[in-house]
Amino acid sequence: MATYFISDLHLEKIESSISTIFSEFLERLDEDDQLYILGDLFESWIGDDNVSELSAFVVNQLKLLSNKGIQVSIMHGNRDFLIGNDFCDAASIQLINDPCIIDIKDEKAMLTHGDQSVSYTHLTMPTKRIV
């Protein structure tokens, strides 16, 4: 069992090198692996009700992992903080808080996207509160 962490992929369209690499990476994961997506999986996310070709593709990719017994958790980033339960349910993944403490081989680890602790936060946090 291995634990993987990814963040800031900023996926925008299926026909891109980063989407291809992401898909190839997911195909290599084994049963009982864990994947943590630490925010900004998408370049932008305006809500779970805005289903696109890309979102459907990602949902299908993540659901395949769940079907293989791979646990996937996702955290909001500053660009996809509107990801909600509908997306997570469709993809069979778990939405986790930022920050989040996890156990890895009897050790504690803190996971965070990090946007709450950087200097430009004053520009993005008001938008999060409004939306």
Secondary structure, DSSP 8 states (H G I E B T S, - for coil): --EEEE----B--SSSHHHHHHHHHHHH--TT-EEEEES-SBS----TT---HHHHHHHHHHHHHHHTT-EEEEE--SS-TT--HHHHHHHT-EEE-SSEEEEETTEEEEE---GGGSTTHHHHHHHHHH-
